[in-house]
Amino acid sequence: LNALTYLTRKCPRACDYCAIRDAKDVGPQLTAEQWILALKILEDLGVDFNLILGNETWLLGANLVEIMTHNKVPYALYTTCPEPLFSQHRDSVFKVVDNLSCGVDWPLSYLEKKDELIGDSERKSLDAWRGFHWVKSNHPEMDTQGTITLHRKNLRFLPEIIDGLSDWGVFSAVNFLHWNSDGNFDFF
C-alpha cells in the first residue's frame, strides 16, 4: 500500500505548469504534532511507501526535522532545494532524512550557459542540481531521485537530463503533463 502526502500547501516557486502552486485561502495547515499522528496512522494502516511532496517541504524548517524523526514508513521526500532554506536546514534535515528527491526540468549544461534564468522551472532545476551536488559531496551513500516534469518546452532535453542525472548516480523519473498557462494540451 502506497501513500501520497502533501505536508504543506505553500511553495516559494511559481512554475508555469504547476496547478497546485502556493494554494491560498484553504484553511489552516496541520501542525507538526498532527503530522506525526497522521504518519503514525499511515504506519498502522500498513502503508509500505509514502511519497511526501510539498508543495515545498523545506518551508517547514525545524518542524520538518521533528516530523521526519517520528516517521517509520519508508518514504521519498520531495523538495525544490530553495535557497536560502536548503543551506539553512540541510545539515539538520539530513540527520533524519535519508534521501533527496528533486524536480529537474532542465539539463545543467543548458542552465549554466544562460545569462539569465527565465521562470521558476529553470531556477528550481538549477537549485536541484546544486542540491544533488551538495548531497553527493557530503552524503554519497544517500538515495537520490530527479523527477523530470516533461512538457513541450523541455522535451528535446530529456536524453541530456537523464544522462546528467545518471552520471551523478541519481535515479530518474518522468512526469508527463500539459502546460497549464494556456489551458491547452502539450502533446495533442
Residue pairs with C-beta under 8 A, 6 or more apart in sequence:
1 45
1 46
1 47
1 48
2 47
2 48
2 49
2 50
2 51
3 42
3 47
3 49
3 50
3 51
3 73
4 50
4 51
4 53
5 38
5 39
5 42
5 50
5 51
5 52
5 53
6 53
6 54
6 55
7 30
7 35
7 52
7 53
7 54
7 57
7 60
7 64
7 67
8 29
8 54
8 55
8 56
8 57
8 59
8 60
9 20
9 22
9 23
9 26
9 29
9 55
10 22
10 23
10 29
10 54
10 55
10 56
10 59
11 18
11 21
11 22
11 54
11 55
11 56
11 59
11 80
12 22
12 56
12 59
12 80
12 82
12 85
13 21
13 55
13 56
13 80
13 82
13 120
13 123
13 124
14 21
14 22
14 120
15 21
15 119
15 120
15 121
15 124
15 149
16 119
16 120
16 121
16 179
16 180
16 181
17 121
17 149
17 151
17 177
17 178
17 179
17 180
17 181
18 180
19 180
20 55
21 55
22 55
23 55
30 38
31 63
32 60
32 63
32 66
32 67
35 63
35 67
36 66
36 67
36 70
36 71
39 50
39 67
39 70
39 71
39 72
39 73
40 70
40 72
42 50
42 73
43 72
43 73
47 73
48 73
48 74
49 73
49 74
49 75
49 76
50 71
50 73
50 74
50 75
50 76
51 75
51 76
51 78
52 75
52 76
52 77
52 78
53 78
54 78
54 79
54 80
56 79
56 80
56 82
56 85
57 64
57 77
57 78
57 79
58 64
58 79
58 80
58 81
58 82
58 85
58 86
58 89
58 93
59 82
59 85
60 67
61 85
61 88
61 89
62 89
62 92
64 89
64 93
64 97
65 89
65 92
65 93
65 95
65 96
68 77
68 93
68 96
68 97
69 96
75 99
76 99
76 101
76 143
76 145
77 97
77 99
77 100
77 101
78 101
78 102
78 103
78 147
79 86
79 100
79 101
79 102
79 131
80 102
80 103
80 124
80 127
80 128
81 100
81 102
81 124
81 127
81 128
81 130
81 131
82 124
82 127
83 127
83 130
86 127
86 130
86 131
86 134
90 131
90 134
94 135
94 138
94 139
94 142
98 142
98 143
99 142
99 143
99 144
99 145
100 131
100 132
100 135
100 142
100 143
100 144
100 145
101 144
101 145
101 146
101 147
102 127
102 128
102 131
102 132
102 144
102 145
102 146
102 147
103 124
103 125
103 128
103 146
103 147
103 148
103 149
104 125
104 128
104 129
104 146
104 147
104 148
104 161
104 165
105 121
105 122
105 124
105 125
105 148
105 149
105 150
105 151
105 154
105 161
106 121
106 122
106 125
106 126
106 154
106 157
106 161
107 157
107 160
107 161
107 164
108 126
108 129
108 164
109 160
109 164
110 157
110 160
111 117
111 122
111 125
111 126
111 129
114 122
117 123
117 126
121 149
121 154
128 146
129 164
132 144
132 146
132 165
132 168
132 170
133 168
135 142
135 144
136 142
136 144
136 168
136 169
143 171
144 168
144 169
144 170
144 171
145 170
145 171
145 172
145 173
146 161
146 165
146 170
146 171
146 172
146 173
147 172
147 173
147 174
147 175
148 154
148 158
148 161
148 162
148 172
148 173
148 174
148 175
149 175
149 177
150 158
150 174
150 175
150 176
150 177
151 177
151 178
151 179
151 186
152 179
152 186
152 187
153 179
154 161
158 174
161 172
162 172
165 171
165 172
166 172
176 187
177 186
178 184
178 185
178 186
178 187
179 186
